[in-house]
Amino acid sequence: MTYSGTNVPEVLSHTAAGKTTTFAISSHAFGYPGALLHVGVSPTSQITIVLPSFSQISSTQNGTVAGTDDMEFRYKQLVYSNPKGGILGGVLATYQAPTGSPALTAPGPSYEINPLLNIALNQKRSIGENLSFPVTNSPSAQPGGARMWSFAPQAVTFWRSPGGTLLAVVAQYGFSSNTLYLTLNTAQLISRNFQIQGTYGGNNAPVDYVNPVEDIPHAAGTAYSRSFTIGFSYLMGYSETLAR
């Protein structure tokens, strides 16, 4: 269960008749409860259901819209395991269904295939690297446009303490948008079945508007996207490792 929020202030500049005017517009979004239900279907595979969440988006240009997000269905399969070398390999398949409210739902379904590789960097398995290579096919943002392909590889460097603390730095590069995203993740295991976690990060991206504000024909600048989440995870029952 997770609460998430995103702030996107945009600082724009408009030049006319030799005079430059700088102004700002912004948007804010939040959502909850962000519920993900993971179910193990075998010792090496699991399915995940991303349940509907409430979201609200407010922006300078478009006002406020609210409703429910689209649902997602995921299947993750372990395909390679080398416990002695500390290496795990797998694949994650995701289907996003256009089930949300009319104002928020995607114009069509999205599909993603994501190879995963997890490598331990020390003998204690306290430091590691997680690599993923998601390829996504999604509908066009423009009505009637062709579907789009995107590739956004991700690297996560993480450290885990014996006391159940997790710190991770996440770097992801989107080739379609030429944008680098940096995120700091942290989590704390409170008990065998209960964990709290949070994230913070974002990106700086150039923006170029033909008509962002009435009577201003053209403006360019930078958007400073910053997102945060806070939530908890609860394990119902026992994991396969504990059962053995």
KEVEXNU-720515 format. One record per atom (N, C-alpha, C): x, y, z. Coordinates in pm, whole numbers. Example, Ala and Ser with C-alpha at 12.3 -4.5 7.8 and 13.67 -1.06 7.14 Angstrom:
<nodes>
NODE,1319,-569,780
NODE,1230,-450,780
NODE,1320,-330,780
NODE,1285,-225,708
NODE,1367,-106,714
NODE,1290,3,787
</nodes>
This chain:
<nodes>
NODE,86,-118,0
NODE,0,0,0
NODE,90,123,0
NODE,64,216,-91
NODE,156,328,-110
NODE,80,457,-141
NODE,127,566,-82
NODE,83,701,-122
NODE,194,762,-206
NODE,158,820,-319
NODE,258,880,-406
NODE,217,1019,-446
NODE,317,1106,-466
NODE,292,1243,-510
NODE,400,1290,-603
NODE,363,1372,-700
NODE,458,1426,-797
NODE,433,1574,-817
NODE,537,1654,-807
NODE,533,1797,-837
NODE,617,1826,-960
NODE,562,1904,-1053
NODE,634,1937,-1176
NODE,627,2088,-1201
NODE,711,2167,-1134
NODE,720,2308,-1172
NODE,796,2322,-1303
NODE,752,2415,-1389
NODE,818,2439,-1516
NODE,852,2588,-1525
NODE,979,2617,-1548
NODE,1025,2755,-1563
NODE,1046,2780,-1712
NODE,969,2873,-1767
NODE,968,2899,-1911
NODE,1017,3041,-1940
NODE,1075,3057,-2058
NODE,1121,3188,-2104
NODE,1061,3218,-2241
NODE,1013,3342,-2258
NODE,955,3386,-2385
NODE,1026,3514,-2427
NODE,1074,3516,-2551
NODE,1145,3632,-2602
NODE,1067,3695,-2717
NODE,1043,3825,-2705
NODE,974,3899,-2810
NODE,1027,4041,-2812
NODE,1054,4091,-2934
NODE,1103,4227,-2952
NODE,1227,4254,-2867
NODE,1314,4152,-2855
NODE,1438,4169,-2782
NODE,1425,4164,-2632
NODE,1305,4137,-2580
NODE,1284,4132,-2437
NODE,1246,3990,-2395
NODE,1311,3938,-2293
NODE,1285,3802,-2243
NODE,1205,3808,-2114
NODE,1097,3733,-2113
NODE,1012,3723,-1994
NODE,1016,3581,-1941
NODE,1041,3566,-1813
NODE,1043,3435,-1748
NODE,921,3419,-1659
NODE,855,3302,-1670
NODE,737,3276,-1588
NODE,733,3127,-1556
NODE,649,3088,-1463
NODE,643,2948,-1419
NODE,500,2897,-1425
NODE,487,2771,-1465
NODE,361,2700,-1454
NODE,391,2570,-1381
NODE,290,2501,-1332
NODE,318,2382,-1252
NODE,202,2282,-1260
NODE,232,2161,-1221
NODE,130,2057,-1205
NODE,164,1974,-1083
NODE,61,1915,-1026
NODE,78,1832,-907
NODE,-15,1712,-919
NODE,36,1595,-885
NODE,-46,1474,-888
NODE,-22,1394,-761
NODE,-126,1327,-714
NODE,-109,1235,-602
NODE,-205,1118,-621
NODE,-170,1007,-555
NODE,-253,887,-566
NODE,-235,796,-447
NODE,-339,717,-419
NODE,-338,619,-311
NODE,-452,521,-334
NODE,-454,401,-283
NODE,-353,344,-193
NODE,-239,273,-265
NODE,-238,271,-396
NODE,-127,208,-469
NODE,-105,64,-430
NODE,-213,-13,-425
NODE,-204,-150,-372
NODE,-154,-248,-478
NODE,-49,-322,-444
NODE,1,-431,-527
NODE,-14,-562,-450
NODE,-74,-660,-514
NODE,-92,-792,-454
NODE,-4,-891,-527
NODE,100,-941,-457
NODE,191,-1042,-513
NODE,146,-1181,-466
NODE,138,-1274,-559
NODE,97,-1411,-525
NODE,197,-1508,-588
NODE,264,-1587,-506
NODE,353,-1689,-558
NODE,275,-1806,-613
NODE,300,-1840,-739
NODE,229,-1952,-801
NODE,317,-2076,-810
NODE,447,-2061,-788
NODE,540,-2173,-780
NODE,664,-2122,-708
NODE,758,-2210,-672
NODE,880,-2162,-606
NODE,964,-2066,-691
NODE,938,-2059,-823
NODE,1019,-1974,-911
NODE,936,-1874,-990
NODE,810,-1853,-954
NODE,729,-1759,-1032
NODE,623,-1694,-944
NODE,578,-1577,-988
NODE,473,-1507,-915
NODE,391,-1421,-1012
NODE,269,-1394,-972
NODE,187,-1297,-1044
NODE,164,-1177,-952
NODE,148,-1060,-1012
NODE,122,-937,-939
NODE,0,-868,-1000
NODE,-90,-827,-916
NODE,-208,-752,-959
NODE,-197,-612,-900
NODE,-193,-510,-986
NODE,-192,-371,-942
NODE,-338,-326,-939
NODE,-392,-311,-818
NODE,-533,-281,-802
NODE,-561,-133,-833
NODE,-686,-99,-864
NODE,-718,41,-895
NODE,-686,133,-777
NODE,-634,251,-807
NODE,-604,353,-707
NODE,-672,483,-747
NODE,-697,566,-648
NODE,-749,700,-674
NODE,-633,793,-708
NODE,-649,873,-811
NODE,-546,971,-850
NODE,-612,1104,-881
NODE,-538,1210,-852
NODE,-584,1345,-885
NODE,-468,1423,-944
NODE,-492,1491,-1056
NODE,-391,1569,-1125
NODE,-441,1712,-1137
NODE,-361,1806,-1089
NODE,-396,1948,-1098
NODE,-285,2019,-1174
NODE,-322,2102,-1271
NODE,-222,2175,-1349
NODE,-270,2316,-1378
NODE,-174,2403,-1403
NODE,-204,2542,-1434
NODE,-288,2553,-1560
NODE,-261,2465,-1657
NODE,-327,2475,-1786
NODE,-463,2408,-1791
NODE,-474,2288,-1730
NODE,-593,2206,-1752
NODE,-683,2191,-1630
NODE,-653,2259,-1520
NODE,-736,2246,-1401
NODE,-711,2114,-1331
NODE,-816,2059,-1272
NODE,-805,1937,-1192
NODE,-890,1826,-1249
NODE,-831,1707,-1262
NODE,-904,1586,-1299
NODE,-874,1480,-1195
NODE,-969,1392,-1171
NODE,-953,1288,-1069
NODE,-1029,1163,-1112
NODE,-988,1050,-1057
NODE,-1054,923,-1086
NODE,-964,808,-1049
NODE,-989,692,-1109
NODE,-911,573,-1081
NODE,-811,545,-1193
NODE,-696,488,-1155
NODE,-592,451,-1251
NODE,-626,319,-1318
NODE,-550,291,-1424
NODE,-561,162,-1492
NODE,-503,51,-1405
NODE,-556,-69,-1421
NODE,-501,-187,-1354
NODE,-386,-246,-1434
NODE,-296,-316,-1363
NODE,-186,-387,-1428
NODE,-184,-530,-1381
NODE,-139,-619,-1470
NODE,-122,-761,-1438
NODE,19,-800,-1481
NODE,95,-858,-1387
NODE,234,-891,-1413
NODE,262,-1038,-1384
NODE,355,-1094,-1460
NODE,402,-1231,-1435
NODE,554,-1229,-1436
NODE,614,-1278,-1327
NODE,760,-1281,-1316
NODE,807,-1425,-1301
NODE,907,-1462,-1380
NODE,958,-1599,-1382
NODE,1109,-1599,-1362
NODE,1157,-1677,-1266
NODE,1299,-1699,-1247
NODE,1346,-1800,-1352
NODE,1447,-1764,-1431
NODE,1494,-1852,-1538
NODE,1637,-1899,-1516
NODE,1712,-1832,-1424
NODE,1849,-1874,-1397
NODE,1883,-1843,-1253
NODE,1947,-1939,-1188
NODE,1986,-1921,-1048
NODE,2123,-1981,-1024
NODE,2213,-1899,-971
NODE,2346,-1943,-933
NODE,2373,-1897,-791
NODE,2323,-1971,-690
NODE,2339,-1927,-551
NODE,2484,-1908,-509
NODE,2573,-1992,-558
NODE,2714,-1981,-519
NODE,2774,-1851,-572
NODE,2737,-1813,-693
NODE,2791,-1690,-751
NODE,2707,-1568,-718
NODE,2593,-1587,-654
NODE,2507,-1474,-620
NODE,2442,-1410,-740
NODE,2397,-1490,-836
NODE,2339,-1437,-959
NODE,2199,-1495,-978
NODE,2104,-1409,-1009
NODE,1968,-1450,-1044
NODE,1929,-1383,-1174
NODE,1863,-1457,-1261
NODE,1813,-1402,-1386
NODE,1667,-1437,-1402
NODE,1590,-1345,-1458
NODE,1447,-1371,-1476
NODE,1389,-1283,-1582
NODE,1258,-1290,-1595
NODE,1188,-1208,-1692
NODE,1054,-1166,-1632
NODE,1014,-1042,-1658
NODE,889,-987,-1608
NODE,805,-941,-1726
NODE,682,-992,-1736
NODE,588,-951,-1840
NODE,474,-873,-1776
NODE,439,-758,-1835
NODE,338,-670,-1778
NODE,232,-635,-1883
NODE,106,-639,-1841
NODE,-6,-595,-1925
NODE,-83,-489,-1849
NODE,-93,-370,-1905
NODE,-171,-262,-1845
NODE,-301,-249,-1922
NODE,-412,-268,-1849
NODE,-544,-265,-1912
NODE,-606,-127,-1898
NODE,-672,-76,-2001
NODE,-735,57,-1993
NODE,-867,51,-1916
NODE,-856,34,-1785
NODE,-974,14,-1700
NODE,-1005,134,-1612
NODE,-926,241,-1621
NODE,-943,354,-1531
NODE,-1057,446,-1570
NODE,-1069,554,-1496
NODE,-1171,654,-1524
NODE,-1145,720,-1660
NODE,-1250,769,-1728
NODE,-1232,828,-1862
NODE,-1126,937,-1868
NODE,-1113,1018,-1763
NODE,-1017,1128,-1766
NODE,-873,1082,-1749
NODE,-852,961,-1697
NODE,-717,916,-1664
NODE,-673,792,-1740
NODE,-766,715,-1794
NODE,-729,589,-1857
NODE,-651,610,-1985
NODE,-566,515,-2019
NODE,-491,519,-2144
NODE,-585,489,-2260
NODE,-553,537,-2381
NODE,-639,510,-2495
NODE,-637,366,-2543
NODE,-549,285,-2487
NODE,-541,144,-2524
NODE,-449,69,-2430
NODE,-441,-64,-2443
NODE,-355,-142,-2354
NODE,-207,-122,-2383
NODE,-124,-146,-2281
NODE,21,-143,-2295
NODE,78,-278,-2261
NODE,189,-314,-2327
NODE,255,-442,-2305
NODE,403,-415,-2281
NODE,462,-491,-2188
NODE,604,-474,-2158
NODE,668,-608,-2131
NODE,787,-627,-2184
NODE,869,-743,-2154
NODE,1000,-691,-2095
NODE,1043,-749,-1982
NODE,1152,-690,-1905
NODE,1247,-798,-1855
NODE,1360,-822,-1921
NODE,1462,-914,-1869
NODE,1525,-856,-1743
NODE,1551,-943,-1645
NODE,1603,-899,-1515
NODE,1731,-975,-1481
NODE,1826,-906,-1419
NODE,1950,-968,-1375
NODE,1989,-909,-1242
NODE,2009,-995,-1142
NODE,2048,-951,-1007
NODE,2182,-1015,-972
NODE,2281,-930,-935
NODE,2417,-977,-911
NODE,2462,-931,-774
NODE,2505,-1024,-688
NODE,2564,-989,-559
NODE,2707,-942,-581
NODE,2746,-834,-511
NODE,2879,-776,-530
NODE,2975,-807,-416
NODE,2927,-878,-313
NODE,3018,-921,-206
NODE,2970,-1055,-151
NODE,3054,-1119,-74
NODE,3023,-1254,-26
NODE,2906,-1254,72
NODE,2889,-1147,146
NODE,2779,-1140,242
NODE,2644,-1110,177
NODE,2645,-1084,47
NODE,2522,-1052,-27
NODE,2456,-924,24
NODE,2532,-837,89
NODE,2475,-713,141
NODE,2478,-600,39
NODE,2560,-614,-66
NODE,2569,-515,-172
NODE,2543,-586,-304
NODE,2463,-524,-387
NODE,2431,-589,-513
NODE,2390,-490,-620
NODE,2375,-542,-740
NODE,2333,-464,-856
NODE,2217,-537,-924
NODE,2111,-460,-949
NODE,1996,-514,-1021
NODE,1984,-441,-1153
NODE,1983,-515,-1262
NODE,1973,-459,-1396
NODE,1844,-505,-1462
NODE,1775,-414,-1527
NODE,1654,-450,-1600
NODE,1651,-376,-1733
NODE,1584,-437,-1832
NODE,1587,-386,-1969
NODE,1447,-387,-2029
NODE,1358,-303,-1976
NODE,1218,-308,-2020
NODE,1197,-251,-2161
NODE,1124,-327,-2241
NODE,1081,-283,-2374
NODE,929,-275,-2370
NODE,873,-156,-2402
NODE,731,-130,-2385
NODE,666,-92,-2518
NODE,548,-149,-2541
NODE,464,-110,-2654
NODE,338,-47,-2597
NODE,315,81,-2627
NODE,205,155,-2568
NODE,132,236,-2674
NODE,8,277,-2644
NODE,-67,357,-2742
NODE,-9,497,-2753
NODE,-32,561,-2867
NODE,15,697,-2889
NODE,-61,795,-2802
NODE,8,900,-2761
NODE,-57,1005,-2683
NODE,-151,1087,-2770
NODE,-131,1083,-2902
NODE,-217,1156,-2994
NODE,-330,1066,-3043
NODE,-453,1113,-3043
NODE,-566,1031,-3090
NODE,-543,983,-3232
NODE,-561,853,-3252
NODE,-544,796,-3385
NODE,-401,772,-3426
NODE,-305,805,-3341
NODE,-165,787,-3376
NODE,-121,642,-3366
NODE,-8,610,-3428
NODE,45,474,-3425
NODE,98,441,-3287
NODE,94,314,-3249
NODE,147,271,-3122
NODE,298,294,-3119
NODE,352,311,-2995
NODE,492,349,-2979
NODE,570,241,-2907
NODE,698,229,-2941
NODE,792,143,-2870
NODE,887,230,-2789
NODE,922,184,-2670
NODE,1019,256,-2588
NODE,1110,156,-2517
NODE,1232,200,-2491
NODE,1333,118,-2423
NODE,1396,203,-2315
NODE,1385,161,-2189
NODE,1434,240,-2076
NODE,1508,150,-1978
NODE,1635,115,-2005
NODE,1711,29,-1913
NODE,1731,96,-1778
NODE,1742,12,-1676
NODE,1751,62,-1539
NODE,1859,-14,-1462
NODE,1934,60,-1379
NODE,2035,0,-1291
NODE,2006,42,-1148
NODE,2005,-55,-1056
NODE,1979,-30,-915
NODE,2096,-84,-834
NODE,2166,6,-766
NODE,2274,-35,-675
NODE,2219,-29,-533
NODE,2226,-142,-461
NODE,2161,-147,-330
NODE,2253,-202,-223
NODE,2219,-164,-98
NODE,2290,-212,21
NODE,2187,-252,125
NODE,2206,-369,185
NODE,2117,-419,290
NODE,2196,-444,416
NODE,2145,-396,530
NODE,2211,-419,658
NODE,2157,-545,723
NODE,2233,-604,818
NODE,2181,-720,891
NODE,2053,-688,968
NODE,2031,-560,1001
NODE,1912,-522,1075
NODE,1789,-497,991
NODE,1798,-521,859
NODE,1681,-508,774
NODE,1663,-373,709
NODE,1770,-292,700
NODE,1762,-163,632
NODE,1808,-179,488
NODE,1737,-117,397
NODE,1772,-121,256
NODE,1789,22,205
NODE,1900,48,136
NODE,1923,173,66
NODE,1958,141,-78
NODE,1899,216,-171
NODE,1923,188,-313
NODE,1921,316,-393
NODE,2007,322,-494
NODE,2008,431,-591
NODE,1966,374,-725
NODE,1863,434,-784
NODE,1805,384,-908
NODE,1833,485,-1019
NODE,1893,439,-1129
NODE,1917,521,-1246
NODE,1849,456,-1366
NODE,1767,534,-1436
NODE,1697,482,-1554
NODE,1706,584,-1666
NODE,1736,534,-1786
NODE,1748,624,-1901
NODE,1644,587,-2006
NODE,1559,683,-2041
NODE,1459,661,-2144
NODE,1511,707,-2278
NODE,1532,613,-2371
NODE,1588,648,-2501
NODE,1490,727,-2586
NODE,1361,700,-2573
NODE,1264,771,-2656
NODE,1255,919,-2620
NODE,1277,952,-2491
NODE,1269,1091,-2447
NODE,1406,1151,-2414
NODE,1513,1070,-2424
NODE,1649,1114,-2389
NODE,1653,1175,-2249
NODE,1592,1105,-2154
NODE,1580,1157,-2018
NODE,1639,1059,-1918
NODE,1719,1111,-1824
NODE,1776,1030,-1717
NODE,1697,1054,-1588
NODE,1650,947,-1526
NODE,1576,955,-1400
NODE,1664,900,-1288
NODE,1674,973,-1178
NODE,1749,928,-1061
NODE,1655,923,-941
NODE,1658,813,-867
NODE,1569,793,-753
NODE,1646,731,-637
NODE,1617,776,-516
NODE,1671,716,-394
NODE,1561,635,-327
NODE,1587,509,-303
NODE,1491,419,-238
NODE,1544,379,-101
NODE,1453,366,-6
NODE,1490,317,126
NODE,1378,232,182
NODE,1413,134,263
NODE,1313,47,326
NODE,1368,-3,458
NODE,1277,-36,549
NODE,1315,-89,679
NODE,1223,-205,714
NODE,1282,-321,740
NODE,1206,-437,784
NODE,1178,-423,933
NODE,1051,-412,968
NODE,1011,-395,1108
NODE,1001,-530,1178
NODE,947,-628,1106
NODE,936,-765,1157
NODE,947,-859,1037
NODE,937,-987,1062
NODE,950,-1083,952
NODE,844,-1059,844
NODE,728,-1007,882
NODE,617,-993,788
NODE,582,-848,754
NODE,654,-750,809
NODE,611,-611,791
NODE,729,-522,754
NODE,711,-440,649
NODE,816,-351,603
NODE,756,-216,566
NODE,831,-107,593
NODE,794,25,545
NODE,897,69,443
NODE,855,152,346
NODE,947,193,241
NODE,910,331,188
NODE,1008,396,125
NODE,986,527,67
NODE,1082,552,-48
NODE,1044,642,-139
NODE,1130,678,-251
NODE,1122,829,-275
NODE,1229,882,-337
NODE,1228,1023,-376
NODE,1322,1038,-495
NODE,1279,1114,-595
NODE,1365,1138,-710
NODE,1291,1202,-824
NODE,1357,1211,-939
NODE,1294,1271,-1055
NODE,1395,1303,-1163
NODE,1363,1404,-1244
NODE,1450,1441,-1354
NODE,1427,1588,-1391
NODE,1524,1645,-1460
NODE,1511,1776,-1522
NODE,1501,1756,-1672
NODE,1395,1807,-1733
NODE,1373,1781,-1874
NODE,1341,1911,-1948
NODE,1397,1928,-2069
NODE,1362,2048,-2147
NODE,1218,2040,-2195
NODE,1151,2156,-2198
NODE,1014,2163,-2249
NODE,1007,2275,-2351
NODE,919,2257,-2448
NODE,905,2353,-2557
NODE,757,2360,-2593
NODE,691,2469,-2555
NODE,548,2483,-2576
NODE,519,2581,-2689
NODE,425,2543,-2774
NODE,380,2634,-2878
NODE,292,2742,-2817
NODE,203,2703,-2726
NODE,113,2800,-2664
NODE,78,2755,-2523
NODE,174,2767,-2427
NODE,147,2720,-2292
NODE,48,2807,-2217
NODE,48,2935,-2245
NODE,-37,3030,-2174
NODE,-99,3122,-2278
NODE,-221,3162,-2255
NODE,-292,3248,-2349
NODE,-211,3375,-2380
NODE,-207,3410,-2509
NODE,-139,3530,-2560
NODE,12,3519,-2560
NODE,66,3404,-2525
NODE,212,3384,-2534
NODE,236,3278,-2639
NODE,287,3315,-2757
NODE,288,3222,-2871
NODE,390,3109,-2859
NODE,502,3131,-2795
NODE,604,3027,-2789
NODE,691,3047,-2665
NODE,722,2937,-2597
NODE,809,2946,-2479
NODE,883,2815,-2463
NODE,1007,2825,-2414
NODE,1090,2707,-2389
NODE,1151,2720,-2251
NODE,1179,2605,-2189
NODE,1237,2609,-2055
NODE,1268,2470,-2006
NODE,1256,2452,-1874
NODE,1291,2326,-1810
NODE,1183,2286,-1711
NODE,1148,2158,-1711
NODE,1054,2103,-1613
NODE,1132,2026,-1509
NODE,1103,2051,-1383
NODE,1174,1987,-1272
NODE,1078,1889,-1203
NODE,1075,1768,-1253
NODE,983,1668,-1199
NODE,1042,1603,-1074
NODE,964,1602,-964
NODE,1007,1539,-840
NODE,892,1455,-785
NODE,920,1329,-760
NODE,818,1238,-709
NODE,863,1176,-578
NODE,765,1142,-494
NODE,796,1071,-370
NODE,685,970,-343
NODE,721,864,-273
NODE,623,766,-229
NODE,656,725,-86
NODE,554,684,-14
NODE,572,625,118
NODE,467,516,133
NODE,507,402,186
NODE,412,292,195
NODE,464,179,281
NODE,389,71,280
NODE,427,-46,360
NODE,393,-172,285
NODE,459,-280,322
NODE,433,-414,267
NODE,409,-510,382
NODE,315,-601,362
NODE,285,-701,464
NODE,280,-838,399
NODE,353,-933,456
NODE,356,-1070,408
NODE,252,-1152,485
NODE,153,-1202,411
NODE,50,-1288,472
NODE,97,-1433,462
NODE,106,-1500,577
NODE,151,-1638,577
NODE,303,-1645,587
NODE,363,-1740,514
NODE,506,-1762,523
NODE,563,-1778,382
NODE,687,-1732,366
NODE,754,-1749,238
NODE,805,-1892,225
NODE,843,-1931,104
NODE,895,-2065,81
NODE,1024,-2087,161
NODE,1109,-1983,171
NODE,1236,-1998,243
NODE,1210,-2027,390
NODE,1116,-1955,450
NODE,1087,-1975,592
NODE,1021,-2110,616
NODE,938,-2152,522
NODE,867,-2279,540
NODE,963,-2397,544
NODE,1072,-2387,468
NODE,1169,-2497,466
NODE,1257,-2494,590
</nodes>
